[in-house]
Amino acid sequence: MHAALENVDHGILMLCPNNRVLLQNRRARELLGLSPDELRDGQPFDELRWLQFQPRASGPPIALPRRRIVRRDSEWRPLQRHAAEPDQVFLEVRSVPLADGGAVKTFTDVTEQWLAVLANQESEQRYRLLAENTTDVLILGDLAGARRYVSPATRAMFGCEPEELVGEHPLVRIHPEDAVSYERVLDDLRNLRVEQCVTCWRYRRFDGAWMWMEVSFNVVRDNGGRASGWVAVLRDVSSRRATEEALRLSEQRLALALDSGNDGLWDWCVRSGRVTFSQNWFGMLGYAEGEFESHIRTWERLIHPEDTKGALRCLTRHMEGQTPHFECEYRLRTKARGYLWTLARGKVVEHDGNGRPLRMVGTHIDITRRKEIEQQVAHIAAHDALTNLPNRALFRDRLRCELANAKRHGGSFAVLACDLDRFKAVNDTLGHPAGDALLRTIADRLRAIVRDGETVARLGGDEFAIILGRSTDPQAASLAAQRVIEAVGQPVDLDGTVASVGVSIGLAIGPQDGSDADTLFKNADIALYRAKAAGRNSYSFYEPGMDAVVATRIQLERDLRDAARGGEFVLHYQPILNLASGEVGGFEALLRW
């Protein structure tokens, strides 16, 4: 008998009428965490203060499941249901009274079952807390489609109490156009063709207004793995749908507008890098659709190398929010291997939750003709109409650039101030058309003398100027001046009349003869005065001492003009006598100041 009790799976404790232990087994000691000395036959019941049970013949666990056993000190302490610990044991205790006043108590370990119950209670509590505090509506339904639970968010979303939706047929709230889709989804869930899905339907609020809902379905399974129902999460996406619809309509209008013109449309997905180009865009550049990869890398490769940096800079500034829109002019390579001037305009139309660009749309407009006209206007503004040489303004710009380069990189260059000799006589004798023809011929000859990168300009009238490139020393400048004199001095046939002119040249070496463009050319002009004074058809280099000589001459000319205007000159006639006869043979006119 004793051996049998020691091997049963339940703890057994028999008490006599005077509350002493008559019988106990090994399993009772294990479950109670007591040693044989702590729980032995004949032990008074008063020593077992931890066993405060009310006799109950049957039923669920009574007191012990709400207490815990600490095996280290064998002390009973209150047990909180939500705070189960690793050393905690849950026992189901049954007490059967005996006829003599004693009792038999049995102990069964139900720890696993009760831990599962507690875990389930905690899970349900978390789920209910989530369901009752989210702005989305949570619905639990069975496979027949009936709603079994609706979360409190229905008050704000539908304008009703959750109970009002529980007993209502689902199709009452679904838009008629979405009813077929709803039935199909429920049928797929019911027959397990899908276990989860996301869709959008229109639902009617209790005030009659329609709203777009994003509905996420998931199949719910029981402990046996069988489908028992579904859970749905409803989120109001009316604002998002309205925005998407407005964007779709806007894009349609833009596409219609572009299709009716010659503009090319592009649509860039920033995250993937994919760019969708319109048919007009391909036609504008001469490509066929699908002829190359529609990616942002392709766009970068098509941009003219000289324009790439500026285009990417404009694009980056807009992507970073520094500009309200993207706008840039650059050249795109055509299929014919030429380049087309385009005006690119675009705007970021979609951002993610952190404000990063997701999508950008825009257009390319062919502005080649406009660019050609602009270039023609710019050329006319910077060139002499008669000879097509750079005019005075362009000459000064190039002189400033050449001077800056010489200062930055070292070296020297020469400036030649040229003035035609005897041109006025040709112009007065043969007429202005002949003079114009002569100037064009001289311009062509000068243009043929200089190297690429050097400049020949007409400053006006019969004045020309030349900029010889870097590394031009005085000796090389002298040789160039001689070539100019020889080229200009060649006779010119003007409609059967041969005319010949010369040229006087003043040279200045930069940057030593002038730290700025105006000073440098002024000194070349001063050297020109010396060349003319030396007999024309010659050249002269600027020397520092020339300033005073020229300044004196200029001052004398200014004084003479002032004297003429002020009537300071007096005319005197002095007779010329024949000393032999004493007769007056003539007069000598003298102008005295």
C-alpha positions in Angstrom: 0.0 0.0 0.0 2.7 2.4 1.0 4.8 1.6 -2.1 1.8 2.2 -4.3 1.2 5.6 -2.8 4.9 6.6 -3.3 4.6 6.1 -7.0 1.3 7.8 -7.9 1.5 11.1 -9.8 -0.7 13.0 -7.3 0.3 14.3 -3.9 -1.8 12.7 -1.1 -2.1 13.9 2.5 -4.4 12.1 5.1 -5.2 14.0 8.3 -6.8 12.4 11.4 -9.6 14.1 13.4 -7.0 15.7 15.7 -5.3 17.4 12.7 -2.2 15.1 12.7 -0.7 13.7 9.5 -1.6 10.1 9.2 -0.3 9.5 5.7 1.7 11.4 3.1 3.6 10.4 -0.1 6.7 11.5 -2.0 4.7 13.4 -4.6 3.1 15.6 -1.9 6.5 16.5 -0.6 7.7 17.3 -4.1 4.8 19.5 -5.0 4.8 21.3 -1.7 8.6 21.7 -1.8 9.1 20.1 1.6 11.7 17.6 2.9 10.7 14.4 4.7 11.6 16.0 8.0 9.3 19.0 7.2 6.4 16.8 6.2 6.2 13.5 8.2 3.6 11.2 9.7 2.3 12.2 13.1 3.2 15.9 12.5 0.6 18.2 14.1 -1.5 20.1 11.6 -0.8 23.5 13.4 2.8 23.3 12.1 1.4 23.5 8.5 0.4 27.1 8.6 0.8 27.4 4.9 -2.1 25.0 4.2 -5.1 27.2 4.8 -7.7 25.4 2.6 -11.4 25.3 3.0 -12.7 21.7 2.6 -14.1 21.3 -0.9 -15.0 18.0 -2.4 -14.5 19.1 -6.0 -14.2 22.2 -8.3 -11.5 24.5 -9.6 -8.3 25.3 -7.7 -9.2 27.3 -4.6 -6.5 29.1 -2.6 -3.2 27.7 -3.7 -3.4 29.0 -7.3 -3.4 32.4 -5.8 -0.3 31.7 -3.7 3.2 30.7 -4.5 5.7 28.3 -3.1 9.3 29.6 -2.6 11.3 26.4 -2.4 14.3 28.1 -0.8 12.5 28.9 2.5 9.2 27.1 2.1 7.3 30.2 3.0 3.9 30.8 1.4 3.4 34.3 0.0 0.5 36.0 -1.9 0.5 35.3 -5.6 -0.4 38.0 -8.2 -1.9 36.5 -11.3 -0.1 38.9 -13.7 3.4 38.3 -12.1 4.1 34.6 -12.6 7.8 33.7 -11.8 10.0 30.8 -12.8 9.9 29.1 -9.3 6.1 29.4 -9.1 3.9 26.3 -8.8 0.2 26.1 -9.3 -1.6 23.2 -7.5 -5.2 22.0 -7.7 -6.2 20.8 -4.3 -9.1 18.6 -3.5 -10.3 17.8 0.0 -12.5 14.8 0.8 -13.9 14.6 4.4 -13.8 11.2 6.2 -16.5 9.8 8.5 -14.3 10.0 11.6 -13.7 13.7 11.1 -10.5 13.5 9.3 -9.8 14.3 5.7 -7.9 13.2 2.6 -6.3 15.9 0.5 -4.9 15.4 -3.1 -2.5 17.8 -4.9 -2.2 18.0 -8.7 0.4 20.2 -10.6 -1.6 22.5 -13.0 1.2 25.0 -13.5 1.4 24.7 -17.3 -2.4 25.1 -17.7 -2.6 28.1 -15.4 0.5 29.8 -17.0 -1.3 29.4 -20.4 -4.4 30.9 -18.9 -2.5 33.9 -17.6 -0.6 34.3 -20.9 -3.9 34.3 -22.8 -5.4 36.8 -20.4 -2.4 39.1 -20.9 -2.6 38.7 -24.7 -6.3 39.5 -24.7 -5.6 42.5 -22.5 -2.9 43.8 -24.8 -5.1 43.2 -27.9 -8.1 45.0 -26.3 -5.9 47.9 -25.3 -4.7 48.2 -28.8 -8.1 47.8 -30.3 -9.7 50.4 -28.0 -7.0 53.1 -28.5 -6.2 52.9 -32.2 -7.9 55.3 -34.7 -8.3 52.4 -37.1 -11.5 50.3 -36.8 -10.8 46.6 -35.9 -13.5 44.1 -36.8 -13.6 40.4 -35.9 -15.9 38.2 -38.1 -16.8 34.6 -38.6 -16.5 32.6 -41.8 -20.2 33.3 -42.6 -19.3 37.0 -42.7 -21.1 38.1 -39.5 -19.3 40.7 -37.3 -18.6 39.4 -33.8 -16.5 42.4 -32.5 -16.1 46.0 -33.6 -13.6 48.4 -31.9 -14.6 51.8 -30.3 -13.0 53.7 -33.2 -16.3 53.4 -35.0 -17.6 56.4 -33.0 -15.2 58.8 -34.8 -15.0 57.0 -38.1 -18.6 55.9 -38.7 -20.5 58.1 -36.3 -22.0 55.2 -34.4 -21.6 52.9 -31.4 -19.7 49.6 -32.1 -22.8 47.6 -31.2 -24.7 49.2 -34.1 -22.2 47.7 -36.6 -22.0 44.3 -34.9 -25.6 43.3 -35.7 -25.7 45.0 -39.1 -25.3 43.2 -42.4 -21.9 44.2 -43.9 -23.3 45.1 -47.3 -25.4 47.9 -45.8 -22.3 50.1 -45.5 -20.5 49.0 -48.7 -20.9 51.1 -51.8 -23.0 49.2 -54.4 -20.1 49.4 -56.9 -17.8 47.6 -54.4 -20.3 44.9 -53.3 -19.1 42.3 -55.8 -15.5 42.9 -54.8 -16.5 42.5 -51.1 -18.3 39.2 -51.7 -15.3 37.9 -53.7 -12.8 38.7 -51.0 -14.9 37.1 -48.3 -15.3 34.0 -50.4 -11.6 33.8 -50.9 -11.0 34.1 -47.2 -13.8 31.6 -46.4 -12.3 29.0 -48.7 -8.7 29.8 -47.7 -7.7 30.8 -51.3 -6.0 33.7 -49.6 -5.0 34.2 -45.9 -4.5 37.9 -46.1 -5.2 40.8 -48.5 -5.5 44.5 -48.7 -8.1 46.4 -50.7 -10.0 49.7 -50.9 -13.7 50.1 -50.7 -16.2 52.9 -50.1 -18.1 52.8 -46.9 -21.2 54.9 -45.9 -21.1 56.8 -42.6 -24.2 57.0 -40.5 -24.7 60.6 -41.6 -24.8 59.3 -45.2 -21.4 60.6 -46.4 -19.1 58.2 -48.3 -15.5 57.6 -47.4 -12.7 55.5 -48.9 -11.4 52.8 -46.6 -8.2 50.8 -46.9 -9.2 47.3 -45.5 -6.6 44.7 -44.4 -7.9 41.2 -44.0 -6.2 38.3 -42.1 -7.6 34.8 -41.5 -7.8 33.8 -37.8 -7.1 30.1 -36.9 -8.0 28.2 -33.8 -5.6 26.1 -31.6 -6.0 23.2 -34.0 -4.9 25.3 -37.0 -8.4 25.5 -38.5 -9.7 28.7 -39.9 -12.3 30.1 -37.5 -12.9 33.6 -38.8 -11.1 36.8 -39.9 -9.9 40.1 -38.6 -10.1 43.3 -40.6 -8.4 46.7 -40.0 -10.2 49.6 -41.6 -8.3 52.9 -42.2 -9.9 56.1 -43.6 -7.9 57.0 -46.7 -10.4 59.5 -48.1 -7.9 62.4 -48.0 -5.2 60.3 -49.7 -7.6 59.1 -52.4 -8.7 62.7 -53.0 -5.1 63.8 -53.4 -4.3 60.9 -55.7 -7.4 61.6 -57.8 -6.5 65.3 -58.0 -2.9 64.4 -59.1 -4.3 61.9 -61.7 -6.5 64.5 -63.2 -3.7 67.1 -63.1 -1.4 64.7 -64.9 -4.1 63.9 -67.5 -4.6 67.6 -68.2 -0.8 68.0 -68.5 -0.5 65.0 -70.8 -3.3 66.4 -73.0 -1.7 69.8 -73.1 1.7 68.3 -74.0 0.3 65.9 -76.6 -1.3 68.8 -78.4 2.1 70.6 -78.6 5.7 69.6 -79.2 6.8 69.5 -75.6 8.3 66.3 -74.2 7.0 65.0 -70.9 9.1 63.1 -68.3 8.1 61.4 -65.1 10.9 60.4 -62.7 10.6 57.9 -59.8 13.4 59.1 -57.6 13.6 55.9 -55.5 14.1 53.5 -58.4 15.7 56.0 -60.8 13.3 55.1 -63.6 12.2 57.9 -65.9 9.2 57.6 -68.2 9.4 59.7 -71.3 6.5 60.7 -73.5 6.2 59.9 -77.2 6.8 63.6 -78.0 10.0 63.5 -76.0 11.4 60.6 -78.1 10.3 62.3 -81.3 11.9 65.6 -80.4 15.3 63.9 -80.1 14.8 61.5 -83.0 14.8 58.3 -80.9 12.3 55.4 -80.9 10.5 54.3 -77.7 12.5 51.6 -76.0 15.7 52.4 -77.9 17.6 53.1 -74.6 17.2 52.4 -70.9 14.6 54.8 -69.3 16.7 55.7 -66.3 18.1 58.9 -64.8 21.6 57.7 -65.8 20.5 57.9 -69.5 19.3 61.5 -69.0 22.7 62.4 -67.6 24.6 60.8 -70.5 22.5 62.6 -73.0 23.3 66.1 -71.6 26.1 68.0 -73.4 29.4 67.7 -71.3 29.6 71.4 -71.0 26.1 71.6 -69.5 26.1 68.6 -67.2 27.5 70.3 -64.1 25.0 73.2 -64.3 22.0 71.0 -64.9 22.8 68.7 -62.0 23.4 71.7 -59.7 19.9 73.1 -60.6 18.3 69.7 -60.0 20.0 69.2 -56.7 19.0 72.6 -55.4 15.3 71.9 -56.2 15.5 68.4 -54.7 16.8 69.9 -51.5 14.0 72.4 -51.4 16.0 75.5 -52.2 14.0 76.4 -55.2 10.2 76.2 -55.8 10.7 74.4 -59.2 13.5 73.0 -61.4 14.3 75.1 -64.5 17.4 74.9 -66.6 18.6 75.3 -70.2 20.9 72.7 -71.6 21.7 70.7 -74.7 20.6 67.1 -75.3 22.2 64.7 -77.7 19.9 63.7 -80.6 20.0 60.4 -82.4 21.7 62.1 -85.4 24.6 62.8 -83.0 23.9 66.5 -82.9 22.6 68.5 -79.9 19.3 70.1 -79.3 18.9 73.1 -77.0 16.1 72.4 -74.5 14.4 74.2 -71.6 13.8 71.7 -68.8 11.1 72.5 -66.2 10.0 70.2 -63.4 8.7 69.9 -59.9 8.8 67.3 -57.1 5.1 66.2 -56.7 5.5 63.5 -54.1 7.5 63.2 -50.8 7.8 60.4 -48.2 7.0 60.8 -44.5 10.4 62.4 -43.9 10.1 65.0 -46.7 12.4 63.2 -49.1 11.4 63.5 -52.8 9.8 60.4 -54.3 8.5 61.6 -57.6 9.2 64.4 -60.0 7.5 65.3 -63.3 8.4 67.9 -65.9 8.9 68.8 -69.5 11.6 69.4 -72.1 10.9 72.2 -74.6 12.9 72.6 -77.8 14.4 76.1 -77.7 17.0 75.6 -80.4 15.5 78.3 -82.7 15.4 80.8 -79.8 19.0 80.0 -78.9 20.1 80.6 -82.5 18.3 84.0 -82.5 19.9 84.9 -79.2 23.3 83.9 -80.5 22.8 86.0 -83.6 21.8 89.0 -81.5 24.7 88.5 -79.2 27.0 88.2 -82.2 25.7 91.4 -83.7 26.0 93.2 -80.4 29.7 92.2 -80.1 30.8 92.4 -83.8 31.4 95.1 -86.4 28.6 95.0 -89.0 30.9 95.9 -91.9 33.8 93.5 -91.3 32.3 90.9 -88.9 35.3 91.5 -86.7 34.9 91.9 -82.9 34.0 95.5 -82.0 35.4 97.7 -79.4 33.4 96.2 -76.5 34.3 92.6 -77.3 37.9 93.6 -77.9 38.1 95.2 -74.4 36.5 92.0 -72.8 39.1 89.8 -74.5 41.9 92.1 -73.6 40.9 91.9 -69.9 40.7 88.1 -70.1 44.2 87.9 -71.7 45.6 90.2 -69.1 44.1 88.2 -66.3 45.5 85.0 -67.7 49.0 86.5 -68.1 48.9 87.6 -64.4 47.6 84.2 -63.2 49.9 81.9 -65.3 52.8 84.2 -66.2 54.1 85.0 -69.7 53.5 88.1 -71.8 51.4 89.1 -74.9 51.3 92.0 -77.3 48.6 94.6 -78.2 48.8 96.3 -81.5 46.9 99.6 -82.2 46.6 100.0 -86.0 45.6 103.1 -87.9 45.4 103.0 -91.8 47.4 105.6 -93.7 45.9 107.4 -96.7 42.4 105.8 -96.1 40.7 109.1 -96.1 42.0 110.0 -99.5 40.7 106.7 -101.0 37.3 107.2 -99.3 37.0 110.8 -100.5 38.2 110.0 -104.0 36.4 106.7 -104.8 33.4 107.1 -102.4 32.2 105.3 -99.3 31.2 102.0 -101.0 34.8 101.7 -102.2 36.1 102.6 -98.8 33.9 99.9 -97.2 35.2 97.4 -99.7 38.7 98.3 -98.8 38.0 97.9 -95.1 36.5 94.5 -95.7 39.6 93.4 -97.6 42.0 94.7 -95.0 39.9 92.9 -92.3 40.3 89.6 -94.2 44.0 90.1 -94.6 44.5 90.8 -90.9 42.3 87.8 -89.9 44.5 85.6 -92.0 47.7 86.7 -90.2 46.7 85.9 -86.6 46.6 82.4 -85.0 43.7 80.7 -83.4 42.8 82.2 -80.1 44.2 85.6 -81.1 42.0 88.6 -81.8 41.6 91.1 -84.6 39.1 93.9 -84.0 37.8 96.9 -85.7 37.4 99.8 -83.3 35.7 102.2 -85.8 36.6 104.1 -88.9 40.0 103.0 -90.1 41.2 101.9 -86.6 42.0 98.3 -86.0 43.5 96.5 -83.0 45.2 93.1 -82.6 45.8 90.9 -79.5 48.7 88.5 -80.0 48.6 85.4 -77.7 50.6 84.5 -74.7 54.4 83.9 -75.0 54.7 86.8 -77.4 57.9 88.6 -76.7 59.0 92.0 -78.3 60.9 90.2 -81.1 57.8 88.1 -82.1 55.7 91.2 -81.8 58.0 93.0 -84.2 57.8 90.2 -86.8 54.0 90.3 -86.5 53.9 94.1 -87.0 56.0 93.7 -90.1 53.6 91.1 -91.5 50.7 93.4 -90.8 52.4 96.3 -92.7 53.2 94.0 -95.6 49.6 92.6 -95.8 47.9 96.0 -95.6 50.3 97.5 -98.1 49.3 95.2 -100.9 47.3 96.9 -103.6 43.5 96.4 -103.6 41.4 96.3 -106.8 38.2 98.3 -106.2 36.1 97.7 -109.3 38.9 98.4 -111.7 40.6 101.0 -109.6 43.7 100.0 -107.8 44.1 101.6 -104.4 46.9 101.3 -101.9 47.1 102.2 -98.2 49.6 101.9 -95.4 49.3 101.3 -91.7 50.9 102.7 -88.6 51.2 100.5 -85.6 51.7 101.1 -81.9 52.7 98.1 -79.7 52.5 97.5 -76.0 53.5 94.4 -74.1 51.2 93.1 -71.4 51.2 93.1 -68.5 54.5 95.1 -68.1 53.1 98.1 -70.1 49.8 98.3 -68.2 48.2 96.6 -65.2 44.7 97.0 -66.6 43.2 96.8 -70.0 42.5 100.5 -70.4 46.0 101.5 -69.5 47.6 98.9 -71.7 45.7 99.9 -74.8 46.2 103.6 -74.0 49.9 103.0 -74.1 49.7 101.1 -77.4 47.8 104.1 -78.7 50.6 106.4 -77.4 53.1 104.3 -79.3 50.9 104.7 -82.4 51.4 108.5 -82.2 55.2 107.9 -82.3 54.9 105.7 -85.4 52.8 108.2 -87.2 55.3 111.0 -86.3 58.1 108.8 -87.6 56.7 108.9 -91.2 53.8 106.5 -91.2 53.7 102.9 -92.5 55.9 101.9 -89.6 55.5 100.6 -86.0 56.8 101.7 -82.7 56.9 100.1 -79.2 55.6 101.9 -76.2 58.3 103.4 -73.9 57.6 105.0 -70.6 59.0 108.3 -71.7 56.5 108.6 -74.5 53.8 109.6 -72.1 55.2 113.1 -71.5 55.9 113.7 -75.2 52.4 112.7 -76.2 50.9 114.5 -73.3 52.7 117.7 -74.4 51.5 117.2 -78.0 47.9 116.5 -76.9 48.0 119.6 -74.6 49.3 121.7 -77.6 46.4 120.5 -79.8 43.9 121.3 -77.1 45.4 124.8 -76.6 45.3 125.4 -80.4 41.6 124.4 -80.5 40.8 126.6 -77.6 42.7 129.6 -79.2 40.8 129.1 -82.4 37.4 129.2 -80.6 38.5 132.2 -78.6 39.7 134.3 -81.5 43.2 134.4 -80.3 44.8 134.0 -83.7 45.6 137.2 -85.8 46.2 137.0 -89.5 49.1 139.1 -90.9 50.1 139.5 -94.6 53.7 140.2 -95.2 54.7 141.5 -98.8 57.3 139.8 -100.8 59.5 142.4 -102.6 61.6 142.1 -105.8 64.8 143.7 -104.6 65.9 144.5 -108.1 62.8 146.3 -109.2 61.3 147.1 -105.9 58.0 145.7 -107.0 55.7 143.6 -104.7 55.7 140.1 -106.1 53.2 138.6 -103.6 52.3 138.2 -100.0 53.2 135.8 -97.2 50.3 135.0 -94.8 51.2 134.7 -91.2 48.9 133.5 -88.3 50.1 134.9 -85.1 48.9 133.8 -81.6 
